[in-house]
Amino acid sequence: MGRHLGVFSCTMLIVGRIIGTGIFSTPSTILGSVGSVGASLMLWVLGFALSACGLCVWLEFGTMIPRSGGEKVYLEAIYRRPKYLATVIFSSNVILLGFTASGCIVIVFNESSILIAAGQPDPRWVVRGIALGVIFFVTLVHGLAPRHGVLFMNALSMLKILVLLVIVIAGWIVLSGKTHIQDPHLNFRNVFAGSSHSSNDYATAAFKVLFSYAGWSNINYVLNDVKDPIRTLKIAAPLGLGLCATLYLLANIAYFAAASKVDIIKSQVTVASLFFKNVFGVKAEKVLSVLVALRSLFSINVVTVTFTAAKVNQELAKEGVPFPFSNKFWASNWPTGKSPFPGLVIHLIPSIIVIIAPPPSVVYPFILDVEGYPQQILNVFIVFGLFWLRYREPSAIRPFKGKHTKPYFWWPFAVFFLAAALFLVIAPFLRPANKVGDTPPLPYYLYCLVGIVVMVFGVLYWAVWRVILPRVFGYKLVPRKEQLADGTFVTLVSTTFLRRNFAEDSYWYIVCAREGALVLVL
């Protein structure tokens, strides 16, 4: 489709990715973790500050290297040796943890607003079927009708803004004292009463806040599709993040004005429904909760994430990292020639597993945490790499920094973002105040271990592919470029044998190589 995304579409790409199930569901769990309204609001402000600092880093990288792929491109530019190591580690994180299920899990594993509005019970497999149907539908729209998929994203982003504006305006009315809410200022007296003193509680809550802000780097993943990418990125990304942060803070104030702290904590992942019930009544709750449910189903973890993740998966397949079957297929724009449908399939598979397999009682907070932890590790390496690039290439063109070759002014932002990322990497291992964390009966540190294991798996995969098998069977990997029928260029890795005799202890090992995918036959 060429460069078809302008400033408006890119701003909606940011808004559509950021505004999702997080702001409608996580305020209750965040409040439960930190214990007070004041600490909760401060975390939302801190989340915006951290996101803004991170955005400065990603803007510098994105304007220096205006290519699709996001962190994949930046890690490859920084850590060039050992070859492919950074790419494979990033690939393991994106493919194994890059599911789009989070937005649907609010519906799948908790009260389904659609079924509640219809006056029906909430059978688990019925709502699982709804979530699966939505993910399949979005995959087909982006894969077979990409232009309509972009229009669909823009429309839904506007709908999300509208829903939040309804909450914000209703919150102002509640605070004015002209509604049936008896004491709308109750939660704003002694706002820090009951605050937690555990670092783990704040780190776990911070992951959920950052998850709610996740998406400020969304344009960086699809820069190949953006008109005038440097100018558009510098305008749309700050505009989208600033708009979302303002709506987030005002929406939280509205929540706290309409319900007591105890009721919000008990609401778990249905705080928006609680707000509608308290402010508009039961009948209005049913109507508005249907709107929120539909917005949740087609939101952060479905339409927008699917669109950008497919582009990232396609870029990974282009690099020659061995995928099952053929990299030609996964890197192609089959069948339309305009969108990476195979990349959408890669993204679809783990989403289906996450919706069907995990236990319902703890899956939502666990997924929020396990998605966020590896990203913080990657953030640490990216910011360190930014300092290294500034030292190694001080005269490189940095459009985000203007004409300055020594942008010392921006160092504090990067240092602050780095310090926060390091804290979020270390603090989750500290024992929480309630001794169990927010995912009982699972250990509070399990999500950290899962994130680390996924990254270690990437290291092992790279070692087997690039080091162990070539040494054992005596061949070297030779990359070559090839252009596909749809115009896509893909790197294919072939094998060149250094010796011909593979006899060892009466066994014959035959190594067959085709387009970088190795098959071992004993």
C-alpha positions in Angstrom: 0.0 0.0 0.0 3.0 2.3 0.1 3.3 5.2 2.6 -0.4 5.7 3.4 -0.4 6.7 7.1 -0.6 10.5 7.7 -0.5 12.5 10.9 -4.2 11.8 11.8 -3.9 8.1 11.2 -0.6 7.9 13.2 -2.1 9.9 16.1 -5.1 7.5 16.1 -2.6 4.6 16.0 -1.1 5.9 19.2 -4.5 6.6 20.8 -5.9 3.3 19.7 -3.0 1.4 21.2 -2.8 3.3 24.5 -6.5 3.6 25.3 -7.6 0.1 25.9 -8.7 -2.3 28.6 -6.1 -0.8 31.0 -7.9 2.4 31.9 -11.2 0.6 32.2 -9.9 -2.3 34.3 -6.5 -1.8 36.0 -7.4 1.2 38.3 -8.9 -1.2 40.8 -5.9 -3.6 40.9 -3.5 -0.7 41.1 -5.4 0.8 44.0 -5.5 -2.6 45.7 -1.7 -2.9 45.3 -0.6 0.6 46.6 -3.4 0.9 49.1 -4.3 4.6 48.7 -5.9 7.0 46.2 -3.0 9.4 46.4 -0.4 6.8 45.7 -2.6 5.5 42.8 -2.9 8.9 41.2 0.8 9.6 41.6 1.6 6.3 39.8 -0.6 7.4 36.9 1.3 10.7 36.7 4.6 8.9 37.1 3.6 6.5 34.3 3.0 9.4 32.0 6.4 10.9 32.9 8.2 7.6 32.3 6.4 7.2 29.0 7.3 10.7 27.9 11.0 10.0 28.7 10.8 6.8 26.9 9.2 8.5 23.9 12.2 10.9 23.7 14.5 7.9 23.4 12.3 6.2 20.8 11.9 9.5 18.9 15.7 9.9 18.6 16.0 6.3 17.3 13.0 6.5 15.1 14.1 9.7 13.4 17.7 8.4 13.0 16.5 5.1 11.6 13.1 5.6 10.0 12.4 1.9 9.4 9.6 -0.4 10.5 10.4 -2.8 13.3 10.8 -0.6 16.4 13.1 -2.1 19.0 14.2 -4.8 16.6 15.9 -2.2 14.4 17.5 -0.3 17.2 18.9 -3.4 19.0 20.4 -4.5 15.7 22.0 -1.1 15.1 23.5 -1.1 18.6 24.5 -4.7 19.3 25.9 -5.9 16.0 28.0 -8.7 17.5 27.3 -11.6 17.9 25.4 -11.4 14.7 21.6 -12.1 15.0 21.7 -12.5 18.8 19.8 -9.3 19.5 17.3 -10.2 16.7 16.6 -13.7 18.0 16.2 -12.5 21.6 13.7 -9.9 20.5 12.0 -12.4 18.2 11.4 -14.8 21.1 9.8 -12.0 23.2 7.6 -10.7 20.4 6.4 -14.1 19.2 5.9 -15.9 22.5 4.6 -13.0 24.5 3.2 -10.7 21.8 -0.4 -12.0 22.1 -3.5 -9.9 21.6 -5.5 -11.7 24.3 -5.3 -9.1 27.1 -8.1 -7.0 25.8 -10.4 -10.0 25.4 -9.5 -11.6 28.8 -11.5 -8.9 30.6 -14.5 -10.3 28.8 -13.4 -14.0 28.9 -12.5 -14.4 32.5 -14.7 -11.9 34.2 -18.3 -10.6 33.9 -19.2 -10.3 30.2 -21.0 -7.0 29.8 -22.6 -8.2 26.6 -24.2 -11.2 28.3 -25.1 -9.2 31.4 -26.9 -6.7 29.3 -28.8 -9.5 27.6 -29.8 -10.9 31.0 -27.9 -14.2 30.4 -25.4 -16.0 32.6 -21.7 -15.8 31.8 -20.6 -19.3 30.5 -16.9 -19.3 30.3 -16.7 -21.0 26.9 -19.3 -18.8 25.4 -17.3 -15.6 26.1 -14.1 -17.4 25.1 -15.7 -18.1 21.8 -16.6 -14.4 21.5 -13.0 -13.4 22.1 -11.7 -16.0 19.6 -14.2 -14.8 17.0 -13.1 -11.2 17.5 -9.4 -12.1 17.1 -10.1 -14.1 13.9 -12.2 -11.3 12.5 -9.6 -8.7 13.1 -6.9 -11.0 11.5 -9.0 -11.4 8.4 -9.8 -7.7 8.1 -6.1 -6.7 8.4 -5.0 -9.5 6.2 -7.5 -9.4 3.4 -8.8 -5.8 3.4 -5.9 -3.7 4.9 -7.3 -0.3 3.8 -10.6 -1.0 5.6 -8.6 -2.2 8.6 -6.9 1.2 8.9 -10.3 3.0 8.6 -11.7 0.6 11.2 -8.8 1.5 13.6 -9.3 5.2 13.2 -13.1 4.9 13.9 -12.5 2.8 17.0 -9.9 5.2 18.3 -12.4 8.0 18.0 -15.0 5.8 19.8 -12.5 5.2 22.7 -11.9 9.0 23.1 -15.7 9.5 23.1 -16.2 6.8 25.9 -13.5 8.4 28.0 -15.0 11.8 27.5 -18.3 10.5 28.8 -16.6 9.3 31.9 -14.7 12.5 32.4 -17.7 14.8 32.0 -19.8 12.6 34.2 -17.0 12.7 36.8 -17.0 16.6 36.7 -20.8 16.5 37.3 -20.4 14.1 40.2 -17.7 16.3 41.8 -20.1 19.3 41.5 -22.4 17.6 44.0 -25.4 17.7 41.8 -26.0 14.0 41.5 -27.2 11.3 43.9 -23.7 10.4 45.0 -23.7 11.2 48.6 -20.1 12.3 49.2 -18.1 12.6 46.0 -15.1 14.0 47.8 -14.7 11.1 50.2 -11.7 9.6 48.5 -10.0 12.9 48.2 -9.7 13.5 52.0 -6.5 12.1 53.5 -5.6 10.6 50.1 -2.5 8.8 51.2 -4.1 6.9 54.1 -3.3 3.2 53.8 -0.4 3.5 51.4 1.7 0.4 51.0 5.4 0.4 52.1 6.5 -2.5 49.9 8.6 -1.9 46.8 7.2 -5.0 45.2 3.6 -3.5 45.5 4.7 -0.3 43.7 6.7 -2.2 41.0 3.8 -4.6 40.3 1.3 -1.6 40.1 3.8 0.3 37.9 3.8 -2.6 35.4 0.0 -2.2 35.1 0.2 1.6 34.7 2.9 1.3 32.1 0.8 -1.4 30.4 -2.1 1.1 30.3 0.3 3.6 28.6 1.9 1.0 26.3 1.7 2.1 22.7 3.5 5.5 22.7 6.1 3.8 20.4 3.5 2.3 18.1 4.4 4.4 15.1 8.0 3.2 15.2 6.8 -0.3 14.3 5.3 0.8 11.0 7.5 3.7 9.8 7.8 2.1 6.3 4.0 2.8 5.9 4.2 6.4 7.1 4.1 9.5 4.9 7.1 11.8 5.7 8.0 9.5 8.6 10.4 11.8 10.5 8.0 14.8 10.5 4.9 12.7 11.2 6.6 10.8 14.0 7.6 14.0 15.8 4.1 15.4 15.6 1.8 12.4 16.1 3.6 10.5 18.9 3.7 13.4 21.5 0.2 14.5 20.5 -1.2 11.0 21.0 0.5 10.4 24.3 -0.4 13.8 25.8 -4.1 13.3 24.8 -4.2 9.9 26.4 -2.4 11.0 29.6 -4.9 13.8 30.2 -7.9 11.6 29.7 -6.4 8.9 31.9 -5.8 11.2 34.9 -9.3 12.8 34.6 -11.0 9.3 34.3 -9.3 8.1 37.4 -10.5 11.2 39.3 -14.0 10.4 38.0 -13.8 6.8 39.3 -12.7 7.9 42.7 -15.5 10.5 42.9 -18.2 7.9 42.0 -17.3 5.0 44.3 -15.6 4.3 47.6 -12.1 2.9 47.8 -13.4 -0.4 49.1 -16.0 -0.8 46.3 -13.4 0.0 43.6 -11.0 -2.6 44.9 -13.8 -5.2 45.1 -14.8 -4.4 41.5 -11.5 -6.1 40.3 -11.5 -5.6 36.5 -15.0 -4.1 36.1 -14.4 -0.6 37.6 -15.9 1.1 34.5 -19.1 -0.9 35.0 -19.2 0.1 38.7 -18.8 3.8 37.6 -21.7 3.5 35.2 -23.9 1.8 37.7 -23.3 4.3 40.5 -23.7 7.4 38.2 -26.3 6.4 35.7 -28.1 3.6 37.4 -28.6 -0.1 36.5 -30.4 0.4 33.1 -27.8 2.9 31.9 -25.0 0.6 33.1 -26.3 -2.2 30.9 -26.3 0.1 27.8 -23.0 1.7 28.5 -21.3 -1.5 29.6 -22.2 -3.0 26.2 -20.4 -0.1 24.6 -17.3 -0.6 26.8 -17.4 -4.3 26.2 -17.4 -3.8 22.4 -14.7 -1.2 22.8 -12.7 -3.7 24.9 -13.0 -6.5 22.4 -11.8 -4.3 19.5 -9.2 -2.3 21.4 -5.7 -2.4 22.6 -4.9 -6.1 22.3 -6.9 -6.7 19.1 -7.1 -4.2 16.3 -4.1 -1.9 16.8 -1.7 -4.4 18.3 -2.5 -6.9 15.6 -1.8 -4.3 12.9 1.6 -3.3 14.2 2.7 -6.8 15.5 2.2 -8.3 12.0 4.6 -5.7 10.6 7.2 -6.6 13.2 6.8 -10.3 12.6 7.3 -9.7 8.9 10.5 -7.7 9.5 11.8 -10.6 11.7 11.1 -13.1 8.9 12.9 -10.9 6.4 16.1 -11.1 8.5 16.8 -14.8 7.9 16.0 -16.0 11.4 14.8 -19.6 10.7 11.0 -19.9 11.0 9.1 -23.2 10.5 8.5 -24.0 6.9 9.8 -21.2 4.7 10.9 -17.6 5.5 9.7 -16.7 2.1 6.1 -17.4 3.2 6.3 -15.6 6.6 8.0 -12.5 5.1 5.6 -12.2 2.2 2.4 -10.1 1.7 0.4 -13.2 0.6 -2.3 -13.3 -0.6 -3.3 -9.7 -1.4 0.2 -8.3 -1.9 -0.7 -5.3 0.3 -0.5 -6.7 3.9 1.5 -9.3 5.8 -1.2 -12.0 6.4 1.4 -14.6 7.4 2.7 -12.2 10.0 -0.8 -11.9 11.3 -1.0 -15.7 11.6 2.2 -15.7 13.7 0.5 -13.3 16.1 -2.7 -15.1 16.1 -1.4 -18.5 17.4 -0.2 -17.5 20.9 -3.3 -15.3 21.4 -5.5 -18.4 20.9 -3.4 -20.4 23.4 -3.6 -17.7 26.0 -7.3 -17.3 25.8 -8.1 -21.0 26.0 -5.4 -22.5 28.2 -4.7 -20.5 31.5 -6.8 -20.7 34.6 -9.3 -17.8 34.6 -8.9 -16.5 38.2 -5.4 -15.1 37.9 -4.7 -15.0 34.1 -5.4 -11.3 33.6 -3.1 -9.7 36.2 -0.4 -12.4 35.4 -0.5 -11.6 31.7 -0.2 -7.8 32.3 2.9 -8.5 34.4 4.5 -11.1 32.2 4.0 -8.9 29.1 5.6 -5.9 30.8 8.7 -7.5 32.5 10.7 -8.5 29.4 10.0 -5.2 27.8 11.7 -3.5 30.8 14.8 -5.6 30.2 14.9 -4.6 26.5 14.4 -1.0 27.6 17.6 -1.2 29.7 19.6 -2.4 26.8 18.1 0.2 24.4 18.9 3.1 26.6 22.4 1.9 27.3 22.8 1.5 23.6 21.6 5.1 23.1 24.4 6.4 25.3 26.9 4.1 23.4 25.7 5.5 20.0 26.0 9.1 21.2 29.6 8.3 22.3 30.6 6.3 19.2 28.8 8.5 16.6 28.4 12.0 18.1 28.1 13.6 14.6 25.3 11.3 13.4 22.2 13.1 12.1 19.6 13.2 14.8 16.4 14.9 13.4 14.7 14.8 16.7 17.6 16.8 18.3 17.8 19.5 15.6 21.2 20.5 14.5 22.9 19.8 17.8 25.7 17.2 17.6 26.0 16.9 21.4 22.4 16.7 22.7 23.3 16.8 26.4 20.0 18.4 27.2 18.2 15.1 26.6 20.5 13.0 28.8 18.4 13.4 32.0 15.3 12.1 30.3 17.2 9.0 29.2 18.8 8.5 32.6 15.4 8.8 34.4 13.9 6.2 32.0 16.9 3.9 32.5 16.7 4.2 36.3 12.9 3.4 36.2 13.5 0.4 34.0 16.2 -0.9 36.3 13.9 -0.5 39.3 11.2 -2.4 37.5 13.6 -5.2 36.6 14.8 -5.7 40.2 11.9 -4.7 42.5 9.4 -7.5 41.5 11.7 -10.0 43.2 11.3 -8.3 46.6 8.7 -9.9 48.8 5.4 -7.9 48.7 3.6 -6.7 51.8 0.8 -9.2 51.5 3.3 -12.0 51.0 1.5 -13.4 47.9 1.4 -10.6 45.3 -1.6 -10.1 43.0 -1.6 -13.5 41.3 -2.3 -16.0 44.0 -1.9 -19.0 44.1 1.0 -18.4 41.7 4.2 -17.1 43.3 4.6 -13.4 43.1 7.9 -13.7 41.3 6.7 -16.2 38.7 6.0 -13.7 36.0 9.5 -12.4 36.3 10.9 -15.9 35.8 8.7 -16.5 32.9 9.9 -13.3 31.2 13.5 -14.2 31.8 13.0 -17.8 30.6 11.5 -16.5 27.3 14.6 -14.3 26.7 17.0 -17.2 27.7 15.1 -19.4 25.2 16.0 -16.8 22.6 19.7 -17.0 23.5 19.6 -20.9 23.4 17.8 -20.8 20.1 20.5 -18.5 18.6 23.3 -20.6 20.1 21.9 -23.8 18.5 21.3 -22.2 15.2 24.4 -20.1 14.8 27.1 -21.9 16.9 26.4 -25.5 18.0 24.9 -27.1 14.8 27.5 -25.4 12.5 30.4 -26.7 14.6 29.0 -30.2 15.1 28.2 -30.8 11.4 30.9 -28.6 9.9 29.1 -26.0 7.9 28.8 -22.2 7.8 25.7 -20.1 7.3 25.8 -17.9 4.2 23.1 -15.2 3.9 21.7 -14.0 0.6 19.0 -11.6 -0.5 16.1 -12.6 -2.6 13.1 -10.6 -3.9 9.7 -12.2 -3.7 6.9 -11.8 -6.3 5.2 -9.1 -4.3 8.4 -7.0 -4.2 9.5 -7.9 -0.7 13.2 -8.5 -0.1 14.0 -11.3 2.3 17.3 -12.6 3.6 17.7 -16.4 3.2 20.4 -18.3 5.0 22.0 -21.3 3.1 24.5 -23.8 4.4 28.0 -24.4 2.9 29.6 -27.6 4.2 33.2 -27.5 5.3 33.6 -31.3 5.4 31.8 -34.1 3.8 32.3 -37.1 6.2 29.8 -37.2 9.1 30.5 -40.7 10.3 30.7 -40.9 14.1 30.3 -44.0 16.3 28.6 -46.0 13.4 25.9 -43.3 13.0 25.4 -41.2 9.9 24.2 -37.7 10.3 22.6 -36.1 7.3 21.9 -32.4 7.4 19.5 -31.1 4.9 19.2 -27.3 4.5 16.6 -25.4 2.7 16.2 -21.6 2.9 17.7 -21.5 6.4 15.5 -24.1 8.0 17.6 -27.0 9.3 16.3 -30.6 9.4 18.3 -33.1 11.3 17.9 -36.8 10.3 19.5 -39.5 12.5 
